[in-house]
Amino acid sequence: MRFETTIQRPVEASGVGLHSGVPVRIRILPAPPSTGIVFLRVDLDSFSIPASWRHVQKVSYATSLMRQGVLISTTEHLLSVFYSMSVDNAFVEIDNLEVPILDGSGRPFVDLIRAAGIRYHRKRRRYLRIRRPVSVEGGGKRITIVPSDRFLLTCDVFFDHPLVGHQQLQMEVSPERYAEEIAPARTFGFEYELAQMRNMGLIRGASLENAVCFDRNGILNPDGLRFPDECCRHKALDLIGDLALIGKPLLGHVIAEKAGHAMHFALVNRIMSDPTLYEILTHDQLGSRASHALVS
């Protein structure tokens, strides 16, 4: 894609926060080029919080942003959809502290973006291309990114459950494939963890309407799973949302092995703290390099 984008018309949705349980409404609005994704807390005089790695505050069970003490929580699903559906610029008005969970997946946000339509700016889109391999690892988990002229994803998970076990997803992320193969995958959890998480002040808004819940041997949701490997696909959705905090479309092959929000952000932080790891290119510059490589 050569040029930056935004949406054509405002769209909105309302629901509850997964962890806070509070009612919340969002309204997504067009934004000028070079804006990026910016949250506006309309309940706090439209205080702005850019969706940037510089403002990441917390990355345990969700990715939260904070600026000057003002919080936006559980941003990863919406940011994943903006990124994968190629929306570069948008304002997100929000009237509480947590993005609504809706049905627990990215599909409702994909539907919103499709209803809004895409509008192209005249400003050339700039990509962040990885120049050499980078890895973060620990505790049997690892995430790596290696150079590529495309955005490729390999996501590997393991959960000791008869319906999950080892799962792996490999794909080149495009708007069409994302909408069909990743966006519908819902957030998930295990019944034996629920009491502990609620004692931590988490999942107050969770229900079988917005999350997959596994008991010891099966699944509590009456409609079952949307994909046999729904857990892995949702982890890929989360990963893309966290990578979106880089603020530019990424060119590289990301390989995540049992990683989560904290490790995703550690990779983003590692990349952005070392400018020798990447270069910024337009689509035309990328194309000319490819042509030069073929000639030489």
Residue pairs with C-beta under 8 A, 6 or more apart in sequence:
1 86
1 125
1 249
1 283
2 124
2 125
2 282
2 283
2 284
3 120
3 121
3 122
3 123
3 124
3 125
4 33
4 34
4 88
4 89
4 120
4 121
4 123
4 124
4 125
5 86
5 87
5 88
5 89
5 118
5 119
5 120
5 121
5 125
6 30
6 31
6 32
6 33
6 35
6 87
6 88
6 89
6 90
6 118
6 119
6 121
7 28
7 29
7 30
7 87
7 90
7 113
7 116
7 117
7 118
7 119
8 30
8 116
8 117
8 118
8 119
9 30
9 116
9 117
10 27
10 28
10 29
10 30
10 116
11 27
11 28
11 112
11 113
11 115
11 116
12 25
12 26
12 27
12 28
12 112
13 25
13 26
13 100
13 102
13 108
13 109
13 112
14 23
14 24
14 25
14 26
14 100
15 23
15 24
15 100
15 101
15 102
15 210
16 22
16 23
16 24
16 100
16 101
16 205
16 210
17 24
17 73
17 74
17 96
17 97
17 98
17 99
17 100
17 101
17 204
17 205
18 62
18 74
18 98
18 101
18 104
18 187
18 203
18 205
18 206
18 210
18 211
19 61
19 62
19 73
19 74
19 98
19 201
19 202
19 203
19 204
19 205
20 73
20 96
20 97
20 98
20 204
20 205
21 204
21 205
22 96
22 97
22 98
22 205
23 96
24 94
24 95
24 96
24 97
24 98
24 99
24 100
25 94
25 95
25 96
25 100
26 78
26 92
26 93
26 94
26 95
26 99
26 100
27 92
27 93
28 90
28 91
28 92
28 93
28 112
28 113
28 116
29 90
29 91
29 92
29 93
30 89
30 90
30 91
30 119
31 38
31 89
31 90
31 91
32 89
32 121
33 88
33 89
33 121
33 122
33 123
34 89
34 123
35 89
35 90
35 91
36 50
36 51
36 52
36 88
36 89
36 247
37 50
37 51
37 79
37 82
37 87
37 89
37 90
37 92
37 244
38 48
38 49
38 50
38 51
38 90
38 91
38 92
39 48
39 49
39 50
39 51
39 65
39 72
39 75
39 92
39 94
40 46
40 47
40 48
40 49
40 91
40 92
40 93
40 94
41 47
41 48
41 49
41 70
41 72
41 94
41 95
41 97
42 93
42 94
42 95
43 95
43 96
44 70
46 93
47 67
47 68
47 70
48 67
49 55
49 65
49 66
49 67
49 70
49 72
50 67
51 65
51 75
51 79
51 244
51 245
51 247
52 65
52 245
52 247
53 245
53 246
53 247
53 265
53 268
53 269
53 272
55 65
55 66
55 67
56 63
56 64
56 65
56 245
56 265
56 268
57 64
57 65
57 66
57 71
58 64
58 66
58 73
59 242
59 261
59 262
59 264
59 265
60 261
60 262
61 197
61 202
61 261
62 73
62 74
62 75
62 76
62 261
63 74
63 75
63 76
63 79
63 241
63 242
63 245
63 261
63 264
63 265
64 71
64 72
64 73
64 74
64 75
65 71
65 72
65 73
65 75
66 72
71 97
72 94
72 97
72 98
72 99
73 97
73 98
73 99
74 98
74 99
74 101
75 99
75 241
76 237
76 238
76 241
76 242
76 261
77 99
77 101
77 105
77 106
77 109
77 187
77 237
77 238
77 241
78 92
78 99
78 106
78 109
78 241
79 241
79 242
79 244
79 245
80 106
80 182
80 237
80 238
80 240
80 241
80 244
81 87
81 106
81 109
81 110
81 113
81 178
81 183
81 241
82 90
82 109
82 113
82 244
83 240
83 241
83 243
83 244
83 249
84 106
84 173
84 175
84 178
84 179
84 182
84 183
84 240
85 110
85 113
85 114
85 118
85 175
85 178
85 179
86 118
86 175
86 249
87 113
87 118
88 121
88 125
88 249
89 121
101 187
101 205
101 206
101 210
101 211
102 108
102 109
102 210
103 186
103 209
103 210
104 186
104 187
104 209
104 210
104 211
104 212
105 183
105 184
105 185
105 186
105 187
105 226
105 234
105 237
106 178
106 182
106 183
106 184
106 185
106 237
107 179
107 183
107 184
109 183
110 178
110 179
110 183
124 282
124 283
124 284
125 249
125 282
125 283
126 248
126 280
126 281
126 282
127 248
127 249
127 250
127 251
127 280
127 281
127 282
127 283
127 286
128 246
128 248
128 249
128 250
128 251
128 271
128 278
128 279
128 280
129 147
129 149
129 251
129 252
129 278
129 279
129 280
129 281
129 286
130 145
130 146
130 147
130 148
130 250
130 251
130 252
130 271
130 277
130 278
131 147
131 276
131 277
131 278
131 279
132 147
132 277
133 144
133 145
133 146
133 147
134 144
134 145
134 267
134 270
134 271
134 277
135 142
135 143
135 144
135 145
136 142
136 143
136 144
136 263
136 266
136 267
136 270
137 143
138 263
140 258
141 257
141 258
141 259
141 260
141 263
142 255
142 256
142 257
142 258
142 259
142 263
143 254
143 255
143 256
143 257
143 259
143 263
143 264
143 266
143 267
144 254
144 255
145 252
145 253
145 254
145 255
145 267
145 271
146 252
146 253
146 255
147 252
147 253
148 251
148 252
148 253
149 251
149 286
149 290
150 172
150 251
150 253
151 172
151 173
151 249
151 250
151 251
151 252
151 254
152 170
152 171
152 172
152 173
152 252
152 253
152 254
153 169
153 170
153 171
153 172
153 173
153 236
153 239
153 240
153 253
153 254
153 256
154 168
154 169
154 170
154 253
154 254
154 255
154 256
155 168
155 169
155 170
155 232
155 235
155 236
155 239
155 256
156 166
156 167
156 168
156 232
156 255
156 256
156 257
156 258
157 164
157 166
157 167
157 168
157 231
157 232
157 235
157 258
158 164
158 165
158 166
158 167
158 258
159 165
159 190
159 231
161 190
161 214
162 217
162 218
163 214
163 218
163 219
163 225
164 214
164 231
167 229
167 231
167 232
168 229
168 232
169 229
169 232
169 233
169 236
171 177
171 181
171 182
173 182
173 240
178 240
181 233
182 233
182 236
182 237
182 240
183 237
184 226
184 227
184 233
185 226
185 227
185 230
185 231
185 233
185 234
185 236
185 237
186 210
186 211
186 212
186 226
186 230
186 234
187 210
187 211
187 212
187 234
188 211
188 212
188 213
188 214
188 230
188 231
188 234
189 197
189 203
189 206
189 211
189 212
189 213
189 214
190 213
190 214
190 215
191 213
191 214
191 215
191 216
191 220
192 216
194 203
194 213
197 203
198 204
203 211
208 220
208 221
208 222
212 219
212 221
212 225
212 230
212 231
213 219
213 220
213 221
214 220
219 225
227 233
235 256
235 259
235 260
236 256
238 260
238 261
238 264
239 254
239 256
239 259
239 264
242 261
242 264
242 265
242 268
243 250
243 254
243 264
243 267
243 268
245 265
245 268
246 268
246 271
246 272
248 280
251 281
251 286
254 267
256 263
256 264
270 277
271 277
271 278
281 289
